[in-house]
Amino acid sequence: MLCMCVRGNAMTQETYGVSDKVARVGTRGVRGNVAARANRSVPKKSFLPGCRSSPRLTGCMRSRKARHRKKGILQMAKKTYNEKLHSSGDLPKIEDLSGKPEAVRRLGGAAMLIAAPLQYNEIMAKIPVGRVSTSDRLRAHLASGAGADVTCPLTAGIFINICAHASEERPDGKIPWWRTLRAQGELNEKYPGGLDAQKLLLELEGHSVIQKGKRSFVAEYERCLADLD
């Protein structure tokens, strides 16, 4: 079919007196168009052996496999709060911050304790009815017991929340997590049930909760602080 088309073009050009040079250019143009169509019709090499799908389809398949693999990894890595509570690793440990003067100035010491989650759970479980404590008091208590200058504030907040959620997750062995407040007696919106749940439980034990903007605090919480020693 290709030869017939080329010959047909040549005969037409000879009939109308077209020069040989123009005829040669026209012939190359026909051949180039045919070659281009032929190249487009050949599929690119697939990423999957034996697969004849188009590159676009292959890319979609690869993306879908990557999403499924990522989802599977996340599902495998997800732990319950009680598993996190008992996953201490190498904690507790004391880190030397003497090489970080800005951190020493901000935290108030060079020897920083990173306590284990169970250490917070043990203290929170001992706060009696009608009493409260704050996260900074827990940190000071743990640092004093370990001979450190300060306890890591970041891990303290994370582990206190883990203790609260782990308590609600298990059927028994619960702790009064709502009695542990944030600094300055502020309620913790990350606790189970949010601010409303903690406020209700504190009010049932005789505490008054006041509102300051969008934040909630226990009124005169200093008078109700528990003895952690």
N, C-alpha and C positions, 0 to 999 in steps of 0.2 A: 504493500500500500504506500509506503514511504517513497519507494523508487518511482512509482507511477505519479505521485504528486510532484516530485522534483522534475521528472521528464515533462510533465504537463506544463509546468511553469516555464521550462526552457523553450518548449515549442511555441508557447504563447508569446514569449519575448522575441523569438526569431521572426514570427509572423508580423509583429508590429515594428520590427526594425530596432529593437532595443540593443544597445551595445553589449559586447561580451563582458565588459567590466561590471556593468550594472547587473547583468545576469548572474555573474559569480557572487556578487554581494547578496542578491536575493536568495540564491541557493544556500549560502551560509546562514542567512537569517532563518530560513525554514529549518535547516538542520539544527541550529541553536535552539529554536523553540521546541522542537521535538525532544532534544536532549534535556532541556530544562524540565519538560513535562515528565520525562522518564525519571529524572533525578527526584522529582517530588513524589513520584509514585513508589519509590523504594523506601521502606521504613528505616529509620535510624536504628542503630544497634541498641537493643533493649538491655536494661540493667539486670533483668532476670533471665537466666539461661533458658532458651527454648521458647521465650515469650515473643509473640509477633504483634503485641499491642502497640499503639502509637505512643510516642514519648510523653504526651500529656497524660494519657491513662496510666502509664508506668509511674509518672511522678505522683499522681493521686494515690496509687497503691502504696508507694513508698511512704508518703505522708501519713496514710491511714495506719500502716504498720508501726510507724514511729509513735503515733498518738496512743495506739493500743499498748505498745511496749512501755511508754511513759506512765500510762494509767496503771498498768500492772505493777510497776515499781512503786508508785505512790501507795497503792493498796497494800502491797507487801510491807512497806515501811511504816504504815499507820499503826499506832499503838493505842491501847486504852489508857485512861488516866492512871489507873492503878499500876499498869506496867511502867508508865513513866515515873510514877512515885517510887517504884522499887528499882529503877535503873539509875544507879548512882555513879557507875563507872569508877573513876579514880577520885571521886569526891568523898569526904571533904579534903580540900587542899588549900595551902596558903601561897599566894603569888607575890613576888617581890616587884613592887612598882617603883623602886628607887631610880630606875632609868627613865621614868616618865614623870618629870616634875609637875607638869600640868595636872595629871591625874592625881598625884599626891596632894597637891594644893586643893583640888576640888573635892576629893574624898576625905581628906584629913589624916592620911597615913600612908606609909609605904607597904606595910604588910596587910594584904587584902585576903580575907577568907572567902572561899567559894564553898558554901555549905551544901550538904546533900538534901534532897527533897524531904527525906524522912526526918531530918533534924527539925525542919519547920513543922512537920506534921505532929511530932512529939510535943512541941511547945503549944501549938494551937489546941491540941486535945486537952490540955490541963487548965485552960482558962475557965473559971467557974461561972455559974449563972449570976447575972447582975454585974459582971466585970467585963472589961474589954482590954484590948491591947492594940498596938499599932505596928506596922511593918518595920519602922525604924527602931522601935524598942526591941523587936525580935532580932534584928540585925546586930544591935549593940550587945544584946545578951549572948549571942552566938560568938561574936568576935572576942568578947571578954573571956569566954570559956575556952577558946582556942588559942589565946595569947596573941591575937591579931589586933591591928589598929582599927580595922573596919571590915564590914562584910559587904560583898558585892551587891549593889542595889538592883542591878538588872536581873540577875538570877534569883534574887530574893522575891521580886514581884512575880516572876514566872513560876517559881516553885510554890509560892503561897496559893496561887490560882490552881495549880495542879492538885494541891492538897484538898482544896474545897471541892473541886469537880470529882476527884477520886472518892471522896466521902459519899457524895450523892450517887456515885456509880455502883458502889458495893451495897449489898443488902444489910450488912451489919458492920460493927466496928466504926460507926460514924463519929465525926468530930464536930464541935460547934464552930465551924469555920466563920460564921457571920460575926463572931466576937472579935475577929482580927480585922482592924481597920487600916486604912492607908494613913500616911503621915497627916498629922493635925486632925485626926479623928474623922477623916473623909470616908464615905462609903465607897465600895469597890464595884463598879459597873460590870466588871468581868466575872464576878461570882455567878454561880448557878442561879438563874432567874433574874439576874440583873439587880438594879437598885431597889426595885419594888420588893423583891423577895427578902433582901437583907434588911430593908427598913421594917418590914412587917415582923420579922423574927426579933429584931432589936426592940421594937416597941412592945412586943409581947413580954419581954423581960424587963420592962420598966424604963427604957431609955427614950429620950426625946430626940427626934431627928428634925433638924432645921434645914431650910433651903437657902443657898447663897448662889443666886443665878441659876445655872444648870447643875450645880454641884450640891451634894447632900452631905451633912456632917452630923455627928452625934453631939448634942449640946452638952457643954461642960464635961467632956469625956475624961479630962484630967482627974476628976474626982472618982472615976470608976476604973482606973487603971489597975490591972491585976499585977500581983507580985510574981515575977517569972523566976525568982531564985528558989 
